[in-house]
């Protein structure tokens, strides 16, 4: 990808998250996929609009994904084909459980039947018609920029949060 292509993809995704999904500064958007270019584009789009990128371990099984998604409560999950298959069995429970919310999915490199509330990256990211600028937002330096989970070898994983300022807290 060229810089210009990457920039257009990031602006397109950022606009989609703000305009279609109502993601605002302080909200969370989870990313669960292999090391694809879409992971990097997702990260930059998410933090550019002041939201927190919840980076989910690509090795997690459904139960671990359920824990991380229920704990972080993102508005949107951006995930590849393998992670779509892992989240589908728990999707209704996440959406309707205690504190549940309408978790929307943007699927990456997924050709299967889309679950309710899901779209394909290729259908919604339009780099050729990307906005000229990122959506205007006010980012508080103390808001979370990303949340990454520990391995959880001795219990449930813990979300380590990094703020836009660069401070770490749990």
Sine and cosine of phi, psi and omega as CSV:
sin_phi,cos_phi,sin_psi,cos_psi,sin_omega,cos_omega
0.00,0.00,0.66,-0.75,0.10,-0.99
-0.99,0.16,0.21,-0.98,0.07,-1.00
-0.86,0.50,-0.70,0.71,-0.03,-1.00
-0.89,0.46,-0.66,0.75,0.03,-1.00
-0.90,0.43,-0.71,0.71,0.01,-1.00
-0.88,0.48,-0.71,0.71,0.01,-1.00
-0.86,0.52,-0.69,0.72,-0.01,-1.00
-0.92,0.40,-0.65,0.76,0.03,-1.00
-0.89,0.45,-0.71,0.70,-0.01,-1.00
-0.89,0.46,-0.71,0.71,0.02,-1.00
-0.90,0.43,-0.63,0.78,0.02,-1.00
-0.90,0.44,-0.72,0.69,0.01,-1.00
-0.92,0.40,-0.67,0.74,0.01,-1.00
-0.86,0.51,-0.70,0.71,0.02,-1.00
-0.90,0.44,-0.65,0.76,0.03,-1.00
-0.88,0.48,-0.73,0.69,-0.01,-1.00
-0.88,0.48,-0.66,0.75,-0.02,-1.00
-0.97,0.25,-0.77,0.63,-0.14,-0.99
-0.97,0.23,-0.68,0.73,-0.07,-1.00
-1.00,-0.02,-0.60,0.80,-0.10,-1.00
-0.97,-0.26,-0.08,1.00,0.06,-1.00
0.92,0.38,0.45,0.89,0.01,-1.00
-0.95,0.31,0.77,-0.64,-0.04,-1.00
-0.82,-0.58,0.25,-0.97,0.07,-1.00
-0.79,0.61,0.69,-0.72,-0.02,-1.00
1.00,-0.06,-0.34,0.94,0.07,-1.00
-0.95,0.30,0.17,-0.99,-0.01,-1.00
-0.84,-0.53,0.60,-0.80,0.08,-1.00
-0.75,-0.66,0.82,-0.57,-0.04,-1.00
-1.00,-0.05,0.54,-0.84,0.06,-1.00
-0.79,-0.61,0.85,-0.53,0.00,-1.00
-0.72,-0.69,0.97,-0.23,0.01,-1.00
-0.20,-0.98,0.19,-0.98,0.12,-0.99
-0.89,0.46,0.01,-1.00,0.02,-1.00
-0.98,0.20,0.92,0.39,0.06,-1.00
-1.00,-0.05,0.36,-0.93,0.09,-1.00
-0.84,0.55,-0.52,0.85,0.00,-1.00
-0.88,0.47,-0.44,0.90,0.06,-1.00
-0.90,0.44,-0.75,0.67,-0.02,-1.00
-0.91,0.42,-0.70,0.71,0.03,-1.00
-0.87,0.50,-0.66,0.75,0.00,-1.00
-0.88,0.48,-0.75,0.67,-0.01,-1.00
-0.81,0.58,-0.78,0.62,-0.07,-1.00
-0.91,0.40,-0.61,0.79,0.04,-1.00
-0.91,0.43,-0.69,0.73,-0.04,-1.00
-0.90,0.44,-0.79,0.62,-0.04,-1.00
-0.94,0.33,-0.42,0.91,0.02,-1.00
-0.94,0.34,-0.34,0.94,0.03,-1.00
-0.97,-0.25,0.20,0.98,0.08,-1.00
0.99,0.16,0.15,0.99,0.05,-1.00
-1.00,0.02,0.18,-0.98,0.04,-1.00
-0.98,-0.19,0.76,-0.64,0.07,-1.00
-1.00,0.06,0.89,-0.46,0.06,-1.00
-1.00,-0.07,0.98,-0.20,-0.01,-1.00
-0.99,0.12,0.93,-0.38,-0.06,-1.00
-0.99,-0.11,0.63,-0.78,0.01,-1.00
-0.89,0.45,0.85,-0.53,-0.05,-1.00
-0.92,0.39,-0.25,0.97,0.02,-1.00
-1.00,0.04,-0.18,0.98,-0.05,-1.00
-0.87,0.50,0.64,-0.77,0.13,-0.99
-1.00,0.07,0.02,-1.00,-0.05,-1.00
-0.81,0.58,-0.70,0.71,-0.04,-1.00
-0.89,0.45,-0.65,0.76,0.00,-1.00
-0.94,0.35,-0.64,0.77,0.06,-1.00
-0.89,0.46,-0.66,0.75,0.02,-1.00
-0.85,0.52,-0.73,0.69,0.00,-1.00
-0.87,0.50,-0.78,0.62,-0.04,-1.00
-0.88,0.47,-0.66,0.75,0.00,-1.00
-0.94,0.33,-0.63,0.77,0.04,-1.00
-0.93,0.38,-0.59,0.81,-0.02,-1.00
-0.95,0.31,-0.69,0.72,-0.09,-1.00
-1.00,0.02,-0.39,0.92,0.05,-1.00
0.78,0.63,0.86,0.51,0.04,-1.00
-0.97,0.26,0.41,-0.91,0.10,-0.99
-0.98,0.22,-0.56,0.83,-0.10,-0.99
-0.71,-0.71,0.58,-0.81,0.13,-0.99
-0.87,-0.49,0.83,-0.56,0.08,-1.00
-0.97,-0.25,0.89,-0.45,-0.11,-0.99
-0.57,-0.82,0.45,-0.89,0.00,-1.00
-1.00,0.06,-0.02,-1.00,-0.12,-0.99
-0.83,0.56,-0.72,0.70,-0.02,-1.00
-0.91,0.42,-0.64,0.77,0.00,-1.00
-0.96,0.29,-0.50,0.87,0.10,-0.99
-0.87,0.49,-0.72,0.69,-0.02,-1.00
-0.88,0.47,-0.52,0.85,-0.01,-1.00
-0.99,0.16,-0.48,0.88,-0.06,-1.00
-1.00,0.01,-0.43,0.90,-0.03,-1.00
-0.82,0.58,-0.71,0.71,-0.01,-1.00
-0.90,0.43,-0.33,0.94,-0.05,-1.00
-0.93,-0.37,-0.01,1.00,-0.12,-0.99
-0.88,0.47,-0.75,0.67,-0.01,-1.00
-0.88,0.48,-0.65,0.76,0.00,-1.00
-0.91,0.42,-0.66,0.75,0.03,-1.00
-0.89,0.45,-0.64,0.77,-0.04,-1.00
-0.96,0.29,-0.47,0.88,-0.09,-1.00
-0.93,-0.37,-0.14,0.99,-0.04,-1.00
-0.93,0.36,-0.03,-1.00,0.01,-1.00
-0.83,0.56,0.82,-0.57,-0.02,-1.00
0.95,0.33,0.23,0.97,-0.03,-1.00
-0.86,0.51,0.41,-0.91,0.03,-1.00
-0.55,-0.83,0.27,-0.96,-0.06,-1.00
-0.95,0.30,0.99,0.15,0.00,-1.00
-0.93,0.37,0.92,-0.40,0.00,-1.00
-1.00,-0.07,0.46,-0.89,-0.02,-1.00
-0.86,-0.50,0.69,-0.72,0.23,-0.97
-0.91,-0.41,0.91,-0.42,-0.08,-1.00
-1.00,-0.07,0.64,-0.77,-0.03,-1.00
-0.90,-0.44,0.82,-0.58,0.06,-1.00
0.84,0.54,0.62,0.78,-0.03,-1.00
-0.90,-0.44,0.81,-0.59,-0.04,-1.00
-0.94,-0.35,-0.07,1.00,-0.04,-1.00
-0.96,0.27,-0.08,-1.00,0.05,-1.00
-0.93,0.36,0.76,-0.65,-0.04,-1.00
-0.97,0.23,0.72,-0.69,0.13,-0.99
-0.94,0.33,0.27,-0.96,0.03,-1.00
-0.84,0.55,0.67,-0.75,0.03,-1.00
0.97,0.23,0.34,0.94,-0.02,-1.00
-0.88,-0.47,0.52,-0.85,0.09,-1.00
-0.73,-0.69,0.31,-0.95,0.07,-1.00
-1.00,-0.08,0.71,-0.71,0.04,-1.00
-0.75,0.66,-0.75,0.66,-0.07,-1.00
-0.88,0.47,-0.40,0.92,-0.01,-1.00
-1.00,0.03,-0.32,0.95,-0.10,-1.00
-0.88,-0.48,-0.29,0.96,0.03,-1.00
-0.99,-0.11,0.93,-0.36,-0.09,-1.00
-0.89,-0.46,0.99,0.11,-0.06,-1.00
-0.89,0.46,-0.53,0.85,-0.03,-1.00
-0.91,0.41,-0.46,0.89,0.00,-1.00
-0.89,-0.47,0.50,0.87,-0.02,-1.00
-0.91,0.41,0.52,-0.86,0.08,-1.00
-0.89,0.46,0.40,-0.92,-0.03,-1.00
-0.95,0.32,-0.42,0.91,-0.04,-1.00
-0.72,-0.70,0.27,-0.96,0.13,-0.99
-0.95,0.31,0.41,-0.91,0.07,-1.00
-0.85,0.52,0.66,-0.75,0.01,-1.00
-0.96,0.29,0.82,-0.57,0.03,-1.00
-0.61,-0.79,0.43,-0.90,0.13,-0.99
-0.98,-0.18,0.88,-0.47,-0.04,-1.00
-0.97,-0.23,0.85,-0.53,0.06,-1.00
-0.99,0.15,0.83,-0.56,-0.02,-1.00
-0.86,0.51,-0.33,0.94,0.01,-1.00
-1.00,-0.03,-0.07,1.00,0.09,-1.00
-0.95,0.30,0.47,-0.88,0.05,-1.00
-0.90,0.44,0.67,-0.74,0.11,-0.99
-0.98,-0.19,-0.60,0.80,0.04,-1.00
-0.43,-0.90,0.40,-0.92,0.06,-1.00
-0.74,-0.67,0.84,-0.54,0.06,-1.00
-0.84,-0.54,0.65,-0.76,-0.07,-1.00
-1.00,-0.05,0.63,-0.77,0.10,-1.00
-0.92,0.39,0.12,-0.99,-0.06,-1.00
-0.94,0.35,-0.46,0.89,0.02,-1.00
0.95,0.31,0.49,0.87,-0.06,-1.00
-0.92,0.40,-0.42,0.91,-0.01,-1.00
-0.93,-0.37,0.21,0.98,-0.02,-1.00
0.28,-0.96,-0.36,-0.93,0.03,-1.00
-0.93,0.37,0.57,-0.82,0.06,-1.00
-0.89,0.46,0.46,-0.89,0.06,-1.00
-0.92,-0.39,0.66,-0.75,0.02,-1.00
-0.99,0.13,0.89,-0.45,0.08,-1.00
-1.00,-0.05,0.84,-0.54,-0.10,-1.00
-0.97,-0.25,0.68,-0.73,0.07,-1.00
-0.89,-0.46,0.79,-0.61,-0.02,-1.00
-1.00,0.09,0.19,-0.98,0.05,-1.00
-0.90,0.44,-0.42,0.91,0.04,-1.00
-0.98,0.22,-0.41,0.91,0.01,-1.00
0.93,-0.36,0.04,1.00,0.01,-1.00
-0.99,0.17,0.57,-0.82,0.02,-1.00
-0.95,-0.31,0.68,-0.74,0.11,-0.99
-0.49,-0.87,0.33,-0.95,0.01,-1.00
-0.95,-0.32,0.00,0.00,0.00,0.00
